[in-house]
Amino acid sequence: MIKNAIQSAGLLVLLWFLFGDFVLVWFHNRVKTETYNNHYSSKEDAPDSQDQSCFCHLTGVLDDCFCDIESIDVFNNFKIYPLIQKLTERDYFRYYRVNLNRPCPFWADDSHCSIKDCQVEPCPESKIPVGIKSGNYNRYSQVANANTDIVDCEQAQDLGAINSTLSNYSKEAFEDWARHDDAQDHFCELDDETSPDADYVDLLLNPERYTGYKGPSAWRVWNSIYEENCFKPRSVYRPLNPLVPPRGGDDDGEGFYNWLEGLCLEKRVFYRLISGLHSSINIHLCAEYLLAEGWGKSLWGPNVQEFRQRFDPAETKGEGTRRLKNLYFLYLIELRALSKVAPYFDRAFVNLYTGDRQEDRATKELLLQFFNETKAFPMHFDEKSMFAGQKIEAKTLKEEFRLHFKNISRIMDCVGCSKCRLWGKLQTQGLGTALKILFSEKEIKNLPEHSPSKGFQLTRQEIVALLNGFGRLSTSIHQLHSFRALLKEKR
C-alpha cells in the first residue's frame, strides 16, 4: 500500500510539473469520483440514487470523439471561462453589427414580439470607443484608420462600408478583402454591413435571457431547422416535437436514434451541432429567467423548474441527457476551430482596432493568451475524419453540409423576438465561422506573415461572432455547474 501511494504521489508531481493546475484539478475530481463509486457499490446504496442518471451527473466519453465530459468541465470552468468572460467584455468584442430588420425569406412574418424584454436597446453614445463612429444612439460604423480620431459619420461613410476589419493596415487592403468573399467557404448568410438597416449593438447591454417569446412562432423556427435542414426524411419523427401530432403508443424516440446512428459521420455531426446549439440557448434562458417584475426593475435569475422541464430525463423521456451531451460536442468543435485559427491572429500586423492603442494592445495580448489555452487542450476533435471518403463524394457532401447550415442562418431572420434574433444570428454565425475555419486548414497554413491573405480571412463581424458564440457555450457549461448545486440544495 505504501509503495502504491509513493508511486501515485510521484506520478502526480510529474503530471503537475508537465501540465500544471489543470491536471491537479482533474486528478482531484477523478479521485473523488472513484472514492464515491467504491464507497457506494450499488446504485441503491447511493444517496439520492434516483438522481444518479440525471443530467447533473454527466460522465464518460462523448460519441464521435475521444474526450470525456469531466475533462471538459474542468478545462472550461477553470481555464477557459474566466478568460472568455474578460475577452468578450473588451470594446472590440462587445459591439456587433447586425441587421435585425431583414424579412423572413421562408414564410410570412408572424409580426415582431411586442413584449418589452424582446426589444434590443440602443447603444448609448457615451460608451462608443474612439474608433467606432455614431450617427445616432443606435447606429455605429467603425473607421479602421489609426491616423484619425473621431470623424463625423458622413465623412466616414466610404470607409464604413468595409468596417468589419482586423487592422489599420491600409484602406486598399480592406477594399480588397471586401471584394474577396465569394471564393471562400461561407457557412452563413452574412448581413450586409453597408445596409442602412444594419446597426451596432452593445452585447453587454443586451444580454441573452428569457424574454417570454415562446409558443407556435418559436416552435416553427426550430421545427424548420430540424425537419428541413438536418438531412432527415419526414417519415422519421424527432422525439418530443411539439408540432408533430401525437402518435399511438409510447414513442421513446428509439426509431429516430436508430436512424441517426445509421447516417454517415458528417450528417450525424450536423444534427449534433444543431442540437447542441439549441441546448446551449435553452440553458441561457433558464439561467437568466424573469423571476419577478416590479416598478421599473425586473429580477432575473435561474429557474430550476424550467431547467428540469427542458433537460431532466424524467421530464423529457431521456432526451435531456442526449441534449446536454450534444452541447459538449459542439463545445469541442468550436474549441478545435479556435485552436486552429490562432496563427491568423499571431501575425504582428493583425490588430483588434478600436482607436485606443492601449486598449487594443491589451485586447490582443488577452486574445493570444486565450488561444494558447485552447491549443493546450489535449483531446481535440479530429476534423480530418470528416469528408475523408472518395474525393468527388466528399466534396459533394461538404457542399451539401455547407448549404444546409447556410439555410439555417437564413432562418434566424424568421425569429419574432428581436433580442432572440440578435443572439440567434450571432451564435449561428459564430458556429458557421468555426466550420469555415475547420475546413480551411490549407489556407491557414499558407498565410503570409506580413500581409493580408486572399486565401483566408475573417471579417470583424465573423471574429466578434466567433468569440462571443464560443463564450455562450463556455457560459452554458459553467451554468450547468450552478444548476447542479441548486438541484442538490433542493434535494
Salt bridges, closest charged atoms under 4 A:
ASP48 OD2 - ARG491 NE 3.40
ASP51 OD2 - ARG491 NE 3.32
ASP64 OD1 - ARG268 NH2 2.78
ASP64 OD2 - ARG272 NH1 3.29
ASP68 OD2 - ARG30 NH2 3.26
ASP73 OD2 - ARG484 NH2 3.72
ASP110 OD1 - ARG220 NH1 3.67
ASP117 OD1 - LYS116 NZ 3.52
ASP176 OD1 - ARG179 NH2 3.67
ASP185 OD2 - LYS398 NZ 3.56
GLU189 OE2 - ARG102 NH2 3.83
ASP191 OD1 - ARG102 NH1 2.75
ASP191 OD1 - LYS425 NZ 3.15
ASP199 OD1 - ARG139 NE 3.28
ASP202 OD2 - ARG94 NH2 2.63
GLU208 OE1 - HIS284 ND1 2.60
GLU208 OE1 - ARG472 NH1 3.06
GLU227 OE1 - LYS232 NZ 2.68
GLU227 OE2 - ARG238 NE 3.43
GLU228 OE2 - ARG234 NH2 3.72
ASP250 OD1 - LYS317 NZ 3.48
ASP251 OD2 - ARG247 NH1 3.70
GLU254 OE2 - ARG322 NH2 3.50
GLU293 OE2 - LYS116 NZ 3.28
GLU306 OE2 - ARG310 NH2 2.84
ASP312 OD2 - ARG308 NH2 2.40
GLU319 OE2 - ARG322 NH1 3.87
GLU359 OE1 - ARG90 NH2 3.35
GLU383 OE1 - ARG336 NE 2.88
GLU383 OE2 - LYS340 NZ 3.12
GLU399 OE2 - ARG402 NH2 2.66
ASP413 OD2 - ARG102 NE 3.42
ASP413 OD1 - LYS425 NZ 2.73
GLU441 OE2 - LYS340 NZ 3.35
GLU441 OE2 - LYS384 NZ 3.94
GLU441 OE2 - LYS445 NZ 3.71
GLU462 OE2 - HIS186 ND1 3.55
GLU462 OE2 - LYS436 NZ 3.09
